[in-house]
Amino acid sequence: MENSWYIKRDGLHHFFCQCGTHDILENNIENNSSFEIIKFKRDEIEFSKIPNLFYPDNCCKLCGNERYLDMKSLFFEAETRIWSEIKWTYEIKENEESWTSISFLNVPIFEENSTSVMFKKLKLSTAIISKYGKSFYTMHHEHFFEKSMIIDGKHWSLSQFLHEDMSQNILKFIIENPLDSIKWLKEDINSLDELIFFLEYPNICFKDIYFWKNSKYFLEQYQSYQNIESFLDFFLNHRKEKSLRKAHFNAYKEMMQNGGYNPLVDYIFSRVIEDRNHLLKILNMDITIKESIFNYSSIADINYFMDFLKRHYHEKHIVRFWLSITKEDLTHFLVRDVINLFSADEMRVELNENFEKTPLNIKAIHDELMRRNRRVCHTENKVFIYSDAMVKAQVKLEDISYVLPINSQTLNEWGRILHNCLFFYSNKVFNREITIFGLFVDNKLMYAIEIERDIIVQASSAYNKALTSLEQEKIDRWYKDVYLGMVMQKNNRV
């Protein structure tokens, strides 16, 4: 028995201590019959300003323990509660197709018509990792995973904490009992996601590739290249000039040391820029710009934008344009917003037929394309449909109300209030490619956040201004404690 438990049955209060003692009390905690047992000192609790925390009056006669888990509130009550410590255990099984990990608690169960009790395993969650790189995750008690824990003074949703703990547990088991196809990894792996990646692509035997950004566009090519050098040659479009190859490889090494290579940049430019000298300048671009310039944009939209630039401007001006991009432009998402405009057929037609040539800098291009986009903005009012998980993520937390737009007219109105490009994202929201939340304070729209693939890719206030650190911390807590918990229940996968 790893936890101590409190259960009320037939008017009696039962305390099952982790030392094995079973106490039965009658009415001495009647006023506080619904409580959470926590490990904090009282001054820590008062400092954290957490409401509705109660202490039991019982103390184990044998070991002095006062900390018990309330069985009813933990598993069967919907109200969100705060806990300090819960101990669970795992069972892991392996067969020819997969590994299965089950987390569970040993809980006291009363036998029918009896005061005797037995401890039984209550299943919390199940993770299945196939040996072909697929994964599935199921949580078995909805109310349990709505709770939170406080660890080192920070809130952690139980769904997130157990999920991460379970991932590390099954990762350790697989590494200690590896398939032949992943033995080359040995213990040089940090996450279950890494391991699943190499299970899915067993022909890849160089670990660097996991840290490449935007690599999803090149999944089909993974199986064709057995080393980094040959794959890099593909991204450079098999250009033979020694100066280009040297610059490319040096930039690759520097980007890997800085956090990860972005192959999409070299792939696009080596196919668009023909002049060797111009391409050399792009390959030597500031890596902090290069590693993030195309993040969160599709390769199709990037190519549409490149075609647009080549139709209206000379190659040397296009290169100068990209080399002039600053970190501020990326932080304000000017590049991303411009590229994403080209995802709409109507916008591409409008620009091809009616674009008025403007000075080639990101702010001028951004403003002109936004003006053009307003002309072709859809008059149809599309109604947005959301999953139950997204709907449940609409809460009020720390004075901020998180609200989903009902339709494209709502999104257009939000864009007008915040003076940004929200109105453009109607199609992406309608197609469920992204999710937009409006953040209201005192019923006034103050910020908007954009979520893609369950990651916040943009959060800003009016005029695309960056958030303050305090604002960002509040949103981060909502994302961690509310959104991620809902998403894990929705996705049911590790």
Secondary structure, DSSP 8 states (H G I E B T S, - for coil): --S-EEEEETTEEEEE-TTS-EEEESSTTGGG-S-----S-HHHHHHHT-SS----S---TTT-----EEHHHHHT--S--EES----EEEEEE-SSEEEEEEEEEEEEE-TTSS-EEEEEEEEEEEEEETTS-EEEEES-TTGGG-EEEETTEEEEHHHHHHHHHHHHHHHHHHHS--GGGGGGTT----HHHHHHHHH-TT---GGGGG-TTGGGGHHHHTT-SSHHHHHHHHTTT---HHHHHHHHHHHHHHHHTT---HHHHHHHHHH--SHHHHHHHHTS-HHHHTTTTTTS-HHHHHHHHHHHHHHS-HHHHHHHHHT--HHHHHTTHHHHHHHGGGSHHHHHHHHHH-----SSHHHHHHHHHHHHHHH---S--B----HHHHHT--EETTEEEE--SBHHHHHHHHHHHTSSGGGGHHHHHTTS-EEEEEEETTEEEEEEEEETTEEEEEE-GGG----HHHHHHHHHHIIIIIHHHHHHHH---
